[in-house]
């Protein structure tokens, strides 16, 4: 999709009701489906974080940036995600968190990102974080400068590929809930498997864009 066409969809995206949990559940591991939208996670006093769903033009076509995190001792090691991270006391709000973390991880200046709107928060039990996703636009081709301490690879996902249902797959995966491998829904992007919270956020984003296209 041409980036000029995508930007024309923004008013429709802003005016529609987000699918929220109804979209998240489609890409959630089966053990997560039972608690989504039901359990009150505030009782766990979760930490706050934010991610940026950044769209931008590349060769005039709309792309979405994802990152592969470095391998390290931790829950999210080597996973595919959006640029983002935990809130700091110096952040004005969670939108500011998303902008700051995007700059720190992939080098895109906050002044070059227009935040369109927040999407539905999602709770991540293994790390006890609540993630606030934000839809952002860069009206020009970003000059990416990935932080080698945090980012192993940038993944530039064309919107047309993202909207193609053929990239939705089911793969065996070991989760934090079950030691043995179980089949989980995921997006297959090139050789990468995107699952868990990132896939659930992507599911809401995808449904929202498809509804705007109708």
C-alpha positions as CSV (number, residue, x, y, z in Angstrom):
1,X,0.0,0.0,0.0
2,X,1.3,3.4,-0.9
3,X,2.1,5.5,2.2
4,X,0.0,8.3,0.8
5,X,-3.0,6.0,0.8
6,X,-2.3,4.8,4.3
7,X,-2.2,8.3,5.8
8,X,-5.6,8.9,4.3
9,X,-6.9,6.0,6.5
10,X,-5.8,7.7,9.7
11,X,-9.1,9.6,10.3
12,X,-11.1,6.4,9.9
13,X,-8.7,4.6,12.3
14,X,-9.2,7.4,14.8
15,X,-12.9,7.2,14.6
16,X,-13.4,3.5,15.1
17,X,-13.7,1.5,18.3
18,X,-10.7,-0.7,18.9
19,X,-11.3,-4.5,18.9
20,X,-9.2,-4.8,22.1
21,X,-9.3,-8.2,23.8
22,X,-11.4,-9.7,20.9
23,X,-8.3,-9.2,18.7
24,X,-5.7,-10.0,21.3
25,X,-7.3,-13.4,22.0
26,X,-6.9,-14.5,18.4
27,X,-3.1,-14.5,18.7
28,X,-2.9,-15.6,22.4
29,X,-1.5,-18.9,23.6
30,X,-4.4,-21.1,24.8
31,X,-3.5,-20.7,28.4
32,X,-3.7,-16.9,28.1
33,X,-7.1,-16.9,26.4
34,X,-8.8,-17.9,29.6
35,X,-7.7,-14.8,31.6
36,X,-7.7,-12.1,28.9
37,X,-10.2,-9.4,29.8
38,X,-11.3,-11.2,32.9
39,X,-8.5,-11.1,35.5
40,X,-7.7,-7.8,37.3
41,X,-4.0,-7.5,36.8
42,X,-3.7,-4.3,38.9
43,X,-3.5,-6.5,42.0
44,X,0.0,-7.5,40.9
45,X,1.1,-3.9,40.8
46,X,2.6,-4.3,37.3
47,X,5.3,-2.0,36.0
48,X,4.4,0.3,33.1
49,X,6.0,0.2,29.7
50,X,5.2,1.4,26.2
51,X,6.0,0.4,22.6
52,X,5.9,2.2,19.3
53,X,4.1,0.8,16.2
54,X,5.9,3.0,13.8
55,X,4.8,3.2,10.1
56,X,6.9,5.0,7.5
57,X,7.4,5.2,3.8
58,X,10.0,3.1,2.0
59,X,10.1,3.3,-1.8
60,X,6.7,5.1,-1.3
61,X,5.2,2.0,0.2
62,X,4.0,1.7,3.8
63,X,6.2,-0.3,6.2
64,X,6.1,-1.1,9.9
65,X,9.3,-1.5,11.9
66,X,10.0,-4.4,14.2
67,X,13.2,-5.4,16.0
68,X,14.9,-8.6,17.0
69,X,16.3,-8.2,20.5
70,X,19.8,-9.3,21.4
71,X,20.4,-12.6,23.2
72,X,20.7,-12.1,26.9
73,X,19.8,-13.8,30.2
74,X,16.1,-12.8,30.4
75,X,12.5,-13.6,29.5
76,X,12.4,-11.6,26.2
77,X,15.9,-12.6,24.9
78,X,16.1,-12.8,21.1
79,X,12.4,-12.1,20.7
80,X,10.8,-10.1,17.9
81,X,9.1,-7.0,19.3
82,X,8.3,-3.3,18.7
83,X,10.8,-0.7,19.8
84,X,9.9,0.2,23.4
85,X,10.6,-0.4,27.1
86,X,9.8,0.5,30.6
87,X,8.6,3.9,31.8
88,X,11.0,6.1,33.6
89,X,10.2,8.8,36.2
90,X,11.5,11.4,33.8
91,X,8.9,10.5,31.2
92,X,5.9,12.9,31.0
93,X,3.6,10.1,30.1
94,X,3.6,6.7,28.3
95,X,3.6,8.3,24.9
96,X,6.8,10.0,25.9
97,X,8.1,6.6,27.1
98,X,7.4,5.1,23.6
99,X,9.2,8.1,21.9
100,X,12.2,7.9,24.2
101,X,12.6,4.2,23.9
102,X,12.2,4.3,20.1
103,X,15.0,6.8,19.9
104,X,17.3,4.9,22.3
105,X,16.8,1.6,20.5
106,X,16.6,2.5,16.8
107,X,17.7,6.1,16.7
108,X,14.5,7.7,15.3
109,X,14.2,11.2,16.8
110,X,11.0,12.0,18.7
111,X,10.5,15.1,16.6
112,X,10.2,12.9,13.5
113,X,7.4,10.8,14.9
114,X,3.7,11.9,14.9
115,X,1.8,9.9,17.5
116,X,-1.6,9.1,16.1
117,X,-3.3,7.3,19.0
118,X,-2.8,4.7,21.8
119,X,-4.0,1.2,21.4
120,X,-5.3,-1.3,24.0
121,X,-2.9,-2.0,26.9
122,X,-1.8,-5.6,27.3
123,X,-0.5,-7.3,30.4
124,X,2.6,-9.6,30.2
125,X,2.5,-12.0,33.2
126,X,6.1,-13.4,33.0
127,X,7.7,-10.0,33.4
128,X,4.7,-8.3,35.2
129,X,4.6,-5.4,32.8
130,X,1.6,-3.6,31.4
131,X,2.4,-2.5,27.8
132,X,0.9,0.6,26.2
133,X,1.1,0.4,22.4
134,X,1.1,3.7,20.4
135,X,0.5,4.1,16.7
136,X,3.1,6.5,15.2
137,X,3.9,7.9,11.8
138,X,7.2,9.1,10.3
139,X,6.3,11.1,7.2
140,X,9.7,10.6,5.7
141,X,12.1,7.6,5.5
142,X,13.6,7.3,9.0
143,X,17.4,7.2,9.5
144,X,17.6,4.1,11.6
145,X,20.5,3.8,14.0
146,X,20.0,0.6,16.0
147,X,21.6,0.4,19.4
148,X,23.9,-2.7,19.2
149,X,23.5,-3.2,23.0
150,X,19.8,-3.9,22.6
151,X,18.9,-4.6,19.0
152,X,20.3,-7.5,17.0
153,X,18.3,-6.8,13.8
154,X,15.8,-4.4,12.2
155,X,12.8,-6.0,10.5
156,X,11.0,-3.8,7.9
157,X,7.6,-5.3,7.4
158,X,5.6,-4.1,4.3
159,X,2.0,-3.3,5.2
160,X,0.7,-5.4,2.3
161,X,2.6,-8.4,3.7
162,X,1.3,-7.7,7.3
163,X,-2.3,-7.7,6.1
164,X,-1.9,-11.0,4.2
165,X,-3.5,-13.7,6.3
166,X,-1.1,-16.3,5.0
167,X,1.6,-15.1,7.4
168,X,-0.5,-16.2,10.3
169,X,0.7,-19.7,11.4
170,X,0.7,-22.1,14.3
171,X,4.0,-23.1,15.7
172,X,5.3,-25.3,18.6
173,X,6.7,-23.1,21.4
174,X,7.7,-23.4,25.0
175,X,5.9,-20.8,27.1
176,X,6.4,-19.5,30.6
177,X,3.2,-21.4,31.6
178,X,3.9,-24.8,30.2
179,X,7.3,-26.5,30.1
180,X,6.5,-28.8,27.2
181,X,6.1,-27.3,23.7
182,X,2.5,-26.3,22.8
183,X,1.1,-24.9,19.5
184,X,0.7,-21.2,19.6
185,X,-0.6,-18.7,17.0
186,X,2.1,-16.5,15.4
187,X,3.0,-14.3,12.5
188,X,5.7,-15.6,10.2
189,X,7.7,-12.6,8.9
190,X,10.5,-13.8,6.6
191,X,12.4,-16.3,8.8
192,X,11.1,-14.8,12.0
193,X,8.4,-16.0,14.3
194,X,6.4,-13.3,16.1
195,X,4.3,-14.6,18.9
196,X,3.2,-13.7,22.5
197,X,2.4,-10.1,23.4
198,X,3.8,-8.7,20.2
199,X,1.6,-10.9,18.1
200,X,-1.4,-10.0,20.2
201,X,-0.7,-6.3,19.7
202,X,-0.2,-6.8,16.0
203,X,-3.6,-8.6,15.9
204,X,-5.4,-5.5,17.1
205,X,-3.4,-3.3,14.8
206,X,-4.2,-5.6,11.8
207,X,-7.9,-5.7,12.5
208,X,-8.1,-2.0,13.0
209,X,-6.5,-1.3,9.7
210,X,-8.6,-3.9,7.9
211,X,-11.8,-2.3,9.3
212,X,-10.6,1.1,8.1
213,X,-10.1,-0.3,4.6
214,X,-13.7,-1.5,4.3
